[in-house]
Amino acid sequence: MKLALDTSGYSRLMQSRSNLTGLVENAESVFIPAVTVGELYAGFHLGSRCESNQTSLKEFLNLPGVEIIPINHDIAERYGILVCTLKKLGTPIPTNDIWIAATSLELGARLVTYDAHFHHIPGLITLSP
């Protein structure tokens, strides 16, 4: 199974949640959208453990099967479609989360998240172990 992590998913993983740890360890691939990485760094710089959090992230990103996914043309197009779809449905969500959802959908990955608003994204499979 291919997984993508949003910020809440990564944060819970770093708290060593046993169900989530096993899920990630057994995944075929673990994708980290570039937007998630940006959100993490913002949080690190606002917090009191910036250096240790950065070290943990770098170690995680160097694990086999873990990959940062940059925004490309296909993801950008999917983002645009999602913005329009959510607007028509009357269920807007934060912009960064639309980018994360677009990345997950484009990769065919299940999104590990603890944010309920991702349930408004048509076709997106979320996991909250």
C-alpha positions in Angstrom: 0.0 0.0 0.0 1.2 3.5 -0.8 0.9 6.1 1.9 1.2 9.9 2.0 1.6 11.7 5.3 0.1 15.1 6.1 1.5 17.2 9.0 -0.8 15.6 11.6 0.1 12.1 10.3 3.8 12.8 10.5 3.5 14.3 14.0 1.6 11.3 15.3 4.2 9.0 13.7 6.9 10.8 15.6 5.0 10.3 18.8 5.5 6.5 18.2 1.9 5.5 17.9 2.1 1.7 17.6 -0.7 1.2 15.0 0.7 4.0 12.8 4.3 2.9 13.1 3.4 -0.6 11.9 1.4 0.8 9.0 4.2 3.0 7.8 6.8 0.2 8.3 4.8 -2.2 6.1 3.9 0.4 3.4 5.1 -0.1 -0.1 6.0 3.6 -0.3 5.7 6.5 2.0 5.3 9.9 0.3 5.7 13.2 2.0 4.2 16.1 -0.1 6.5 19.1 -0.3 3.8 21.2 1.3 3.8 18.9 4.3 7.5 19.4 4.7 7.0 23.2 4.5 4.3 23.0 7.2 6.6 20.9 9.4 9.5 23.3 9.1 7.2 26.3 9.9 6.1 24.4 13.1 9.7 23.6 14.0 10.8 27.2 13.8 7.8 28.3 15.9 8.5 25.7 18.5 11.2 25.2 21.2 12.7 22.0 19.8 13.6 23.2 16.3 17.0 21.5 15.9 15.9 18.1 17.3 12.7 18.2 15.2 14.8 19.0 12.0 17.2 16.2 12.8 14.3 13.7 13.3 12.7 14.8 10.0 16.0 14.4 8.1 16.5 10.9 9.5 13.0 10.0 8.5 13.3 11.3 5.0 16.5 9.2 4.6 14.7 6.0 5.3 14.3 3.5 2.4 10.9 3.9 0.7 10.4 7.5 2.0 10.2 10.2 -0.7 9.4 13.9 -0.8 7.0 14.7 -3.6 7.4 18.1 -5.3 4.5 19.8 -7.0 4.5 19.0 -10.7 2.1 19.8 -13.5 -0.2 16.9 -12.9 -0.5 17.7 -9.2 -1.1 21.4 -10.0 -3.9 20.5 -12.4 -5.5 18.2 -9.9 -5.2 21.0 -7.3 -7.1 23.4 -9.6 -9.9 20.8 -10.1 -10.1 20.2 -6.4 -10.4 23.9 -5.6 -13.3 24.2 -8.1 -15.0 21.0 -6.8 -14.8 22.1 -3.2 -16.1 25.5 -4.0 -19.1 24.1 -5.8 -19.7 21.7 -2.9 -19.5 24.5 -0.5 -16.8 22.7 1.5 -13.6 24.7 1.3 -10.6 23.5 3.3 -7.2 25.1 3.9 -5.2 25.7 0.8 -2.2 23.7 1.9 -4.4 20.7 2.6 -5.8 20.9 -1.0 -2.2 20.6 -2.3 -1.6 17.6 0.0 -4.8 16.0 -1.1 -4.0 16.6 -4.8 -0.6 15.0 -4.3 -2.1 12.0 -2.6 -4.7 11.5 -5.3 -2.2 11.9 -8.1 0.1 9.2 -6.6 -2.8 6.8 -5.8 -1.8 7.0 -2.1 -3.9 6.8 1.0 -3.5 9.9 3.1 -2.6 9.4 6.8 -4.2 12.3 8.5 -6.1 13.2 11.7 -7.8 16.2 10.1 -11.5 15.5 9.4 -11.9 18.1 6.6 -10.0 15.8 4.2 -13.2 13.7 4.2 -14.7 16.4 1.9 -12.2 15.5 -0.9 -14.0 13.2 -3.4 -12.1 10.0 -4.1 -9.4 10.6 -1.4 -8.9 7.6 0.9 -7.8 8.7 4.4 -6.4 6.6 7.3 -6.3 7.7 10.9 -4.9 4.6 12.8 
